[in-house]
Amino acid sequence: MSVLKVIEVLSSSNESWEDATRKAVKEASKTVKNIKSVYIKEQSAMVSGDNVTEFRVNVKLTFEVK
């Protein structure tokens, strides 16, 4: 039987929501091992004038506890 834990992580990117998600996983994996999945809980963006300047995600990361 596996024991899984879920944490919430906030991340942002100037490029896309996908890039923000990748950054969240990459940064979290520096201290959290055995990440199994990521769930995008929320997406938002910052706007300046008529341009999107920053993409933000609130993700839930699931990892196995050993």
N, C-alpha and C positions, 0 to 999 in steps of 0.2 A: 504494500500500500504506500502511496506517495502522499506527502503532506505539501500542499501548495499555499503560498501566501500572496496577497495582492497589495500593491502600494500604488499611490497616485503620484504622478509626476507631471509638472508643467514644463513646457518647452516652447521655443519660438524660432522662427526662421524668416529671413528676408525673401526666400524663394518660393516655398510652398508648404502646405500642411503635411505632405508626405515627408519633406525634408525635416520639418520640425519633429515628426514622429521618429524618424531615423536618429536624429540627434538625441532625443529622449532615451531611446534604447541604448545608444552608444555610451552616453554619459552614465546612465544607471548601471550598465554592465561593468563599469570600473570598480564598483563596490558590491554589486548584487550579482551573484552567479546563478546559473541554471535558469535564465529567463526563458519561459516557454511560449508566452503569447503577449500581445498588446491589444488593448481595447480602447478605441478613441471615444472618450466620454463626451468631450465638447470641442468645438472648433470656433475660433473667433479671429478677427483680423483688425488691424489698425489701419486707418485711412488718413491720408493727407491730401487735401485737394480732391482730385479725381483718381488718385493712385492708391492701391493697396501697398502699404509700406512694411507690414509685418504680419506673418501668419502665426497664430498661437494654437496650441493643442493642450488639452488636459487629458492625459492617458492613464489607464490602469494597466500596470505590468504584473503579470503572473509569473511567479518563479517557484521552483521546487526547493523545499527545505530539506537538507540532508543531515 
